Amino acid sequence: MRRIGPGRISGVIAAALAALGVVFAMPPAARASTLIENVSVLPMTGVGLQADWAVLVDGDRIVAAGPRASLAAPADATVVDGAGGVLLPGLIDMHIHLDHGHDGRQSDVQLGLLAAHGVTTARVMWGHNGQLALRRAIVAENRFAPSLVLAGPGFSKSALSPAEVKAEVERQAKEGWDLIKVHWKPTLAQYDAIISAAKSVGKEVDGHVPYAVSLDHVLASGQRSIEHMDGYIRDIKAEGSAAPQAALQGAVARSKAAGVAVVPTLFGWRVHLHHTSSDELNALPGLAFVPASTLANWRSRYERPLKEQTKDWIKLLIGRRDVDAIVANRNRLLKAFSDGGVPVLFGTDSGQPFVVAGTAVPTEMAEMRAAGLTNRQIIESATVTAGRFLDSSGRLGVIAPGARADILVLPADPTTDLQAFARPLGVMLRGKWHSGEEIGRFLADARAAAGR
């Protein structure tokens, strides 16, 4: 066996070569075994923290997880010393945006920042040219980047006829986008055309509650996820005062009956609503990876009062309503969903101003904790619950035989310390181990690229 410590890079696992949806496979000739030991394991399979366990990986799949003494690794396996850390499934960020500049360099930085903070799968919620090729390259080269689930270009043009909507959905399905994204602007007729066309080509629809469509209509349509919860806030009239508990519970009951999942993105929406102070924004660790020109643009936009941003989409949605009430009710609604059994999917909305890829993970988790969720509920939303939403086979977001080898090792138990997510000891992406030393080098390079 070849043994490596937490500060070295294995470099022995060849790239995965094929992708189908979110399930990846490696050809037999490329398979290699890795044993991660000297860890406690949080499997996210319904049991708690398991001390002195190890995890055996073959290719891009977990083949065994259990007490270290019970696992026998192949003679040619690479053994990774987990340095006494806590091993759990890699995180799934269910709502991100990627820079779509022509050179793609900023997207590479964003994806690396996600991986460096333990995100091993990310759902990109607005398609742009080049993303389909990017996903193929990530898998073929096993890059330091999460596996991608891609929404097609969002439906935001108000002038499309139902026939044009149908043609666009069919085009996206043919090109290979994973899902159809609904944005704010569709009319009721356009929304119905999106749903009908998506069903005809076997694609799911995720996204917003369009401003011209009622929440109940969306819930009845078969749309699988609702992003940001703003449609709920409008529906229960929670924009100016505390929402009645009965309204919150009604939203929970209707959502459970519809089988819909929600993606809250609490911090990103506080930024959209101008509910953060300049001091809070300036203290964000992610700004170290943002070029000065970009940051200056963000600050300039943020310094204008919300009511003066007459062309801003957020003003269209909330007008001059009470943002304090909206934020408080969003938090109460999230807790009601989580406690009431509505699937909550972790999402940061990174790619938006001040919401920096990867670094937004512990920030969003802190927001969810302040809303009243337990650490366990938060971790579930970013692992097993999101994994089950993307892959009904149960092979994503868990540490179990047959699961994809997307693994995160932290320096402390995240069920008691969410800040452990800010400083991973290492991450495994599709079976390839990346040490803390490698992560540190990437972060230093990303800061330098931003001129920091």
N, C-alpha and C positions, 0 to 999 in steps of 0.2 A: 504493500500500500504506500501511496505517496501522501505525506502529511503536510498540511499547510496551516499556518496560523491565521488569525483574523486580519493581519496586516498584509498578507500576500495574495496574489491573484492566481487562481488555478490555471487558467489558460488551456484546459484540456477538453472542454466540451464543444463539439463542433456545432455549427449553426443548424437550426431547424430549417427545413427546405419547403414545407408545404403549409398552407393555411386554408382552413375552411371555417368561415364564421369566426368564432372565438376559440376553436379547438385546433391545436397545432400538433403535428406529428413529425418525428425524425426518422429518416431511413435507417435500417438496421446497421449499416456500415458506419454510421456517424455516432452510434450510441456510446456513452461512457458513463461510469458510475461515480457518484459522489456521496459520501457519508458526512453529514453535519452532526457533530457530537458536542458534548460539554454545553448543553443547552437545556433549559426548561421549555416545554412546548405548550402553546395555546392552540389546540387543533381547530377550534370553532365548529366542532361537531356535536356540541351539547355537553361536553365535559369541561372541567376547569383546567387550571394550570397543572401540567404534569412535569414533576421534577426529574432530572437526570434521564431525559429521553434523548433519542437520536432520530434522525430522519435519513433514509436511504433513497437516493434518486438514481434512476437509470434513464439516460437520455433526457427527455423533457417531462418525465412522469415520476411522481412519487411511487415507490414500490413498497415501502414499509415505514412505519413510524411506531415507536414504542420504547420501552426501557432499553437503555444502552446495552445492558448485558445480554439482551435477547436478540440483538441484531448482529448478523454476521455479514460483513461487506466482502465483495469479491476481492481477490488478491491485487488486482490492478486498479482498485478504486482510489480516488483522491479523497483524503480525509480532511475536512475543514474543522478547525477548532473554533467553536462558537463563543469562546471566552466567557462562559458562564451567563450568556445573555438569554433572552426570551425569544423563541422562534414562533412565528405565526404566519398565516397566509399573507402574501403580498396584497397591498391595498388596491381597491378598484375605485377610481374616480369616475363617477357616472355623468359628469357634466363639465367638459372643458372646451376651450376654443384654441385653435392653433393659428399662429401668424401665417398669412398666406402670401407673404412677399415672394417675389419671383425666384430669389436665390435659395430660399429654404433654410438659410443658416439660423434664423431666429427660431424656426420650428425645431431644429436640431437641439438648440439650447433648451427650449421649453420641454422637450421630451426627456432630455438628460436630467433636468431639474426634477421632473416627476419621478424618474427612476431613482435618483439620488435620495429622494424622500420616501422611498418604499412603494411607490405606485407602479404596479406591474401590469395593470390593464387600465385603459382610459377610453371612455366613450366620448368621441368628438361630436359636438352637437351643432355643427354647421359645416357642410361639405364645401371644399374648394378644390380647384384643379391641382392635381399632383398628389392628393392625399391617398388615393388608391395605390399609386405606384410607391409612395412612401411606406405604406403598410407592408407591401410585398417585400420591400428592401429591408425593413426592420426584421422580418422573420428570416429571410434568406441569408442575411448577414449576421443574424442574432446581435443586433446593435444594442447599445446601452440606452434602451428606450422601452416603454411599455408596449404591450400588444394593443392594437387599436380596434375599436368598434366604431364604424363611421356612419353618421347620419348624412344623407344627401343634402344638397343645397336646400335651405329652408324656403318654405312658401311664404314670401313676404310681398309679392306683387299683387296689388288689388285689382288689376285690370284683366287677369286671366279668366277666360271662359271655362266652364266645366270641361269642355272638350280639350282645351289646352292643358288644363290641370291633369286630366287623364293621360295625355301624351307625355307630360313631364314625369309623372309617376312611373310610367312604363319605361321611359328612357333611363331613369335612375336605377330601376330594377335591372335592366339589361346591362348597365355599366358595372353593377356589383356593389352598390351602396347597401349597407346592412339594414337601414331603416329609413322611414320617411319622417322628416322633421316638420312639424307645424309651428309656425311663428305667430306673431300677434295679429297680423293684418287680414287673414282670409275672411271673406264674407261667409254667411251660413251656407250659401249654395256652393261656394268653393270648398269649404270644409267638408261638406257631404261628398263632394266629388273626390277629394283626397282620400277619404276613408273608403269609399266604394272602389276606387282604382287600386288602392293598396291591397285590399282584400282580394281583388281579382288576380293580382300578381304574387300573392303570398308574402307581402311585406307588412311588418308592424308599423304603427304610427305612434310616435312619441312627441312630446313637446309641450307647448303652452295651451292655455285656454284662450282662444282668440277673443279679441275684445267684442266682436259682433256675435259670439256664440255663447250660450248659457253653459254653466258648469254641468247641469243635469244632461244637456245634450251631449257634451263631451263624454261624460261618464257612461252614457248609454251607447256610445259609438263603438266601443271596443278599443279606444286609445289606451295604450298600456301604461304609460307614465305621464305624469303631469309635473312640469318643471316650475320651480320657484314659489309655488303656492299662491301667487297673486290672484289667480282666478278664484280660489277659495275665499280670499279676503274680500273680493268684490261681491261674491255670491252671498256671504253671510253678513254683508254690510258692516265690516269691521275696520273701516277706514277713518272713523272719527271718535270712537269710544270703545270701551272694553266690550268684546263680543260676549254675549250670554253663553253660559256653559252649555245650554241646550243646543245652541247653534253649532258649537264645536263638536258636540257628540253627534249631531245630525250629519255633519260633514264626514265624520269617521264612519258612521253606519252606511252612508251612501257610497263611500269609497270602497269599503269592504265588500259591499254587495256587487259593485262593478268590477272588483278584482284589480283595481288600479294601484300603482305604486307612485310615491311622491319623492321628488328630489328637492330638498329645501333651499340649499345655497344661501344660508343665513348671512354670512359676512358679505358676500358679493352684493346682496340686496341692500344691506345697510349702506354700502358705498353708493349704490345707485340712488338711494333715497337721501343721500347727504346726511346720514345719521352718524357719521364718524367725525371726530375732531381732526384738525391738522396734526396735532401732537400724536394722536393714535396712528394716523397714516404714516407719518414720518418715522415712527418707531418700528415699522414693519421690517423684519429681517430680509424679506424678499427684494427690497429696493436695492440691495447690494448687487443684484443681477440685472438691473434696469439701466440702460444707457441714459446719460444726463438729459439728452434732448427729449427722449420719450417721457421721462419723469417730469420735465418742465411742462410738457403738453398736458399731462395728467393733472398736474397741480393747477394750471391755468383754467382748465375746464371745471375743476372741483371748486375753485374759489368763487365762481359765479353762483349767486343764489339760485336755488332750484326753480323758484318762481320766475326767474328771468330767462330760463332756458326754454324759450317758447317753441323751439323746433325739436326739443329733446323728447324722445319716445317715452321717457319716464313721466314727463309732465302730461302727455296724452293719457297715460294710464291713471295717474293719481291726482292730477290737477293741483289744487292748493290744500288738499286734505291733510290731516294730522299724521305726520310721519312717526311721531312717538307712539301713537295708537297702533299704527300699522305694524311697527316692529314688535311691540308687545304682543299683539294678537298673532303675529307669525310664530313667535316663540311658543305661545299657548297652544296654537294649532299643531305645531310639530310635536309637542309633548303628548297631546291627545292622540295623534296618529300613532306615535310609537307605543304608547301604553295600550292603545285600542287594537293593535294587531294589523294596522295598515302597513305594508312594506315601505320602509324608509330607505332610500338609496342615497348613499353619501355622494356629494358632489360639491366642488369648490367654485365652479364657474370661472376657473382660471383662464387667463387670456384677456380678461376685462381689466380696465384701469385699476391699479393697486392690488389686484388679485393675481399674484405671481405664481406660476406653475410650481408645484411641489411644496414650496414654502407656505402655501395657503392651507396645506393639510392640517397642521396643528392649530392654525388660526381658526379654521372652520370647526374643528373638533371642540375647541374652547367655546365657540358660540353655541354649539349643540349642548355642551355641558351646562352652560349658563341658562339654557332654555329648560333644563331639568332632566335631560336624558342621563342615564347612567353611563359610565365608561364602557360597560359591556354592550349596551344598546348601540353606542356610537361605533364601536369596533365591528359589531355585527353588520351595521349598515354599510360598512366599507369592505366587508369580506363575504361572509356566507350569504347574506341577503342579496347583495348585488350580484354575487356569483350565481345564485339560483335564478335570478331574473335573466341573466345572460345565457346561462347554460343549464337547462332543466335536468341534465344528467347528474348534477351534483358534483361535477369534477372541477369546479372553479371556486376559489374562495375558502377552501378548507385544506387541512393537512390530513390526508387519508390516502390509502393505496389507490392508484389510478388517477388521482388528481393531478392537474398540471403543476409542474414544479416551479411555481412562482412563490417565492419564500422571502420573508423579511426577518432579520434578527435585530433585536433592540437591546439596549443596555439595561433596561428595567422592565418590570411588569406593567404593561399599559393599562391594565384594569385598575391600577392604583395610581398611575402616573402617565397621563396622556402626552406630556412633553417628551416622553421617550421617543415619540415619532419624529421629533426634530433632529435626532442624532442617531441614525441607524448604524449598527456595527457592520452590516453587510446586507446585500440583497441578491437573490437568485432570480434571473429572468429566463423563463423557458429552459431551465436546467443549467444555465451558466451562472457561476458564482462570481460576484463582484464584491471585493473586500472593502472595508472601511477606508483603507489607504487609497484605493482606486477612486472611491467616491470623493474623498478629500481632494484628490488631484483634479477631478472634473470640476468641482465647485470652485477651486482656485482659478482654473482656466476660464470658467464662466464669468467670474468677477472681472478678470483681466479683459475679457472680450467686451464687457460693458464699460470698460474704462475705470474700474473701481480699484 
